[in-house]
Amino acid sequence: MDRPKLPYVKRLPVEIWSECFNHLGMREYLALTTTCRLFYDLCHPLLFKTIHCVSKLEVKKNHTNDDVNQQLSDLEARMNGFRTISNNPRLASLVKECSLFYGCKVYVHADEKAAQAVKDAYTPFVDTFTSSFIKFTNLRHLHVEFRHNLDRKILVALASLPRLEDLIFKNVKFGVHKLQPLIKVQNLTIDNRGPVDSDGNPSAKKLDLFSVEILRRLNIWSPTYASKVFQSFCDQAQKTTIINLVSLDLVLREPDVGTFYVFLKYCPKLTQLALSFHKGEDIVLDPLHKAIIPALQEFKGPDLAARAFVPGRPVWSAYLTSDKARSAKLEENRATIIALSESAAPITDLCMPWLSEAPELSSLISTHLPNLKKVHWRT
């Protein structure tokens, strides 16, 4: 007897459908929720996986009161939707990712009353976010872009989250530099690589906002805040060992090298290090004692930095950048290759995108890096 044919949706395991749906967008999720019970059950949680809290207001010279009132009305509608989801425990528990954006721009010669109206919307916006945000108990990822001194209320709300995995700050300015309790997060990014990297509190020496307790990955692309974060972490390391940090990526200024070197002393588990010099300047770094970052395996950065960090450590992968004028000199390349040959690993993957393959260089590499398996040149 022939077996009865299964409905089409049941011919694949639920796990396969779920993986397929992870690559779709909101429109597809909405459409799929109307097709059958199985697809509804799979896609409905995805509709609320990511939530946005956005205030982007501007007042131009030619804006009328109606224009401004429409912006404020749209903002209130978005805030009502944000509150509605947060006040529904079932929906709030589905939220895993959140993005927060605040921007308010008032142009020259804009109407004063209209300008004041959009400025007055700031406090209700922040209050709505902070009161609602803490209800997303399963939140794992947060992206913050704030065109204003970051409000203390927001930082306090972040510190209340128990299981935050990824926290990304983009184009932010920290006015508050001290917080208790500290924000605990596994992966922290401060990305101020745009035209503005300003300090909301220049007199403060440390940025005491983040805990090193569970920190695994630190990306700090902000010369303004890098040294302040390192100083804070060095102070914390006096009381607790930094045992979880395995990856560090930063932009380095010459005045911050001393603080950076001290911080590295407290990073025994660091396996990945990537850095760039601020504004492409060349910084000659002193060799780092071999007892510091002894677990380093992957390095990415200027050739001058590679000479300081690779020797004596089990580095197997090196991605090097270099000044064009210096990279044209064979003796400079020789110094770098010899430093790489002093890795304890040894080097098996090498990328030098600023160099073209040449007989002298190929001979130099084959002599000093005999275990090399992959080489990437400029093409």
N, C-alpha and C positions, 0 to 999 in steps of 0.2 A: 504494500500500500504506500502511495506517495505521501511524504510528510506535508502537512499544511504549510504553505509559504508564510514566512514571517512578514509583518509589515516592514516597509522599507526602512523606517527609522530604527528598527530593532535589529537590523542585519549587522550593524556595527556596534561594538561595545560603547557604553556611555563615555568612557575615557577618551575614545577617539573623537567622538562628537565634541566633547569638551575642549580638546586640544585644537580642533578646527575652529571653534567659535572664539578662541582666545586671539585669533588673528583678524577678527572682524571689528566693525565700528558700531557706534550707537544706532545708526539707521538700520543696520542689519539686525541688531539685537531686538529692536522694536518690532521689526517685521517678523522675526522668528518666534517671538512670544505669542503671536496670533495664529500660529500654524497647528501646534499640537501640544499636549500636556508635557511631554518630555522636553521639547525645545523651550517651552515656557520655564520649566524648572531649571534648565541649564542657563538660559539667557537672562532671566529676571535679576539674579544677583549681579550679573555683569553690568546691568544698567546703572547700578548704584556703586560700582567698584570705585569710580573716580568722581570727585566732586570739585567744583570750582567756586571760589569766593573772590569776586572781582569788582573793584571800584576803579573805574577809569574815567575821570571827569576832566573837562577842560572848558574854559571860557575864553572865547575870542572876542575881538573888538566888535565884530558884526553879529554876535549872538544876541538873540532876543530873549526875553523872559520865558517865552514858550520853549525855545531851544533848551535852555537850562532846566526848566521844569520837567521836560521830557527826559533828560538825562537822569534827574533825581528820581523820577517815577520808575524808570527802567531799573535803577539801582535798588529801589525799595522792593520791586517785584523779585529781583534776584535774591535779595536778603530774605524775603518771605519764603521763597523756595528752599533756601539753605536752612532756615529755621524749621520748616515743615519736615524735612528729612531728619534733622537732628532730634526732633521731638518724637519721632516714631522709632521706638527701640529696635524693631525688626529691621527697618531700613538703615538706621544708623549703624547697626552691627555689620552691614554689608560693605560699608565704606572702608576701602584699603588705601586709597591715594587721595591726596588733597592738594590743590594749588591755591595760593593766596597772592593776589596782586592788588597793590594800591598805587594809584597815580593821580595827581591833581595838578593841572597846569593852568595858570592864569596868565593870559597874554597881556602885553602892554596896551593900555587904553581900554581894557575891558571894563564893563559896567561894574561898579563897586558893589552894589547889592547882589548882583549875580555871583560875583566872585566870593562874597562872604557866604552865600548860600551853599556853594559847593564845598567851601572850607568847613562849614558847620556840619556837613555830612560825615566828616571824619570820625568823630567820637561814636555816633550810632553804628557806623560800619565796624569799627574795632570791637565795640561791645557785643555786637551780634556775632561776630566771628568767635570771640573768646568764650562766650557763654554757650555757643552751639558746638564748637570744635571739640571740647572736652568730652562730649557724648559719643564721639566716634571711637569707641573702646578698642576696636580692631584695626585702627589706622596704623599703617606701616611706613608710608612714604609721604613726605611733605615737601613741596617746592614753594619757596617764598621769594617774591620780588616786590620790594617796597621802596617807592620813590619818596621816602620821608624817613626821619629818624625812627628806627624800629621801636615800636611801643613796648613798654615794660609789660603791659597786660598780655601781649602776645607771647613774650618770652616766658612769663609765668605759666601760661597755658601749655606751652611746649614742655616745660619741666614736669607737668603733671601726667604726661603720656608714659605708660609703663612699657610699651613694646615697640618703640619707634626704631625702624631699621635705617631709613634713608632721610636725611635732612639736608636740603639744598637751599642755600641763600644766594640769590643772584642780584647784583647791583644794589646792595644794601648798605646802610650806614647805621652803625651801632652807636646810639647815644648812651644807653645803659651798658656799663662794663662790668657790673658785679651782680650776681644773682645767687640766691639760695632758696630752694635746692638747685643744684646745677642740672642742666639738660643732659639726659642720658640718651645716646644714640649710637648705633653701630657704625654708620657711614656718614661722615660729615663733609659737606662741600661749602666753601665760601668762594663764590665766583664773581669777582669784580674786575674782570678782564676788559671791560668796556672803557670808554673815554674817562669815566669818573670813578675814582677809588678814594673817596673822601672819608675822613674820620669824624664821627659825631662827638668824640671826646678826646681831643689830642693830648690832653694833660695826663690821661690814664696810661699807666705803663703795662697793664695786663688786661686781657679780655677774659674775665672770670665768669663765663657763661656755660661752658661745656665740661662734662665729666670725661675723664679718660677711662673710667671703670670698664665699660663694655666697647669702647671705640676700637674698630677694626681697620677702617680705611679713612684717611684724612686727605682731602684735596683742598688746598688753600691757595687759590690763585688771586691773591690780594697782598701786594707788598705792604699795604697799610696795616693789615691785621695779622700777618704771619708771625712777626716777632712777638706781638702781644699774646697770641694763642700759645706759642712755644713757651713763653715765660710763665703763663698760667699752668701749663701742663708740667713744667719743671717743678713748680711749687707743689702740685698735687703728687708728683712722683716722690717727694720727700716722705709722704705718708702711705702711698700705695704704689706697687710696682705696675708699670705699663706692660701688661702681659698679653694683651689681645691685639695690639696694633701691628698689622702685617703689611700695610701699604701706605705710602706717603708720596704725595705729588704737590709741588709748590713752586711759586715764583720767588726767587731769592734776590735780595739787595745786599750789596757789600757791607753796609753797616750792621746787617742782621746776622752775619756769618757766625759771630761768637755765640749768640743765643741759640742759633740753629745747631751748632756743634754740641753745646751743652745738652740740648734736648735729645740729640741722637744717643747720648750716653744712657738714656733711660728706655731705649727701644730695642731690647735684646731679641725680639721675635720678628723684627722687620725683614721682610723678604723681597719687597718691591719698593724701589726708590726712583722717582722721576722728578726732575727739576729743570727749570729754565732760569736764566739770568734776566733780571729786570731790564727792560728796554734793550735786550740783546747785548748788554755790556759784557766784557770779559772780566771775570773775577778769578784770580789765581788763588786756589785753595790749598791750604797746608794739608799734607797727608794725614788721614784719619787713623788713629791708633787701631790696630787690628782687633783689639778686644771690643771695639764699638761696632754696633750692628753686625755681629758675627754671622748672622743667618742670611745675609743679603744674597739673593739669587738673580734678580733682574734689575738692570739699571737702564735708565733712559735720561739723556741730558747732554750737556756740552762735553766735548772731549777733555777740556781742562778739569771738569768735575770728575770724569771717569778716572783720571790719573790719581785722584785723591781717594775715591771710594771703592774701586774694584780690587786693587792688590790685597791679597791675604784673605779674601772672602770668597765663598763658593758661588760666585757669579757665573752663570752659564749663558745668559742672554744680555747683550749690550746693544742699545740703540743710541747712536751718537749723533749729536749736532755740533756744528762748528762754524766759526767765523770764516767767510770765504777767503779772505786774504791769508789767514793762517793755514787753512786747509790746503792751500796750493803749495806749501812748503813741505818737502819730503821729510825733513828733520823733525817737523812738528808731528807728522803722521807716525814717524818711527817712535817718537816718545810715547805716543798714545798706544800704539800696538804693543810695545814692550810692557807698558803698564797693564794692559789687558792680559798679557801672557802670565802675569803674576797672580792671576785669579787662582783660587784653590779648587775650582770646580772640575775642569777648565771650561773656557768659552766654547760653546758649540753653535750659537746663533749670533750673527753680527750684522748690524745694519748701519751703513754709512751713506745716507742718501745725498750727501753733499760732495761725494767723490765719484769719479768715473774710473772704471777698471783700467789699470795701467800695469805694464810688466814689472816695474820696480815695486809698486805697491803689492801686486799679487805675490811676488817673491818674498816680500817682507812678511806678509800675512801667513803664507805657507810655512815659513821658517819658524815663526814665533807662535802661531796658533794652529798646530797640526791636527787638533781634534775638531776643527771647524766643520760643521755639516751644512750650514746655510749662511750665505753672504748676500746682502742686498746692496747694490750700487745705484748710483744715479743713472738712469737710462735716457 
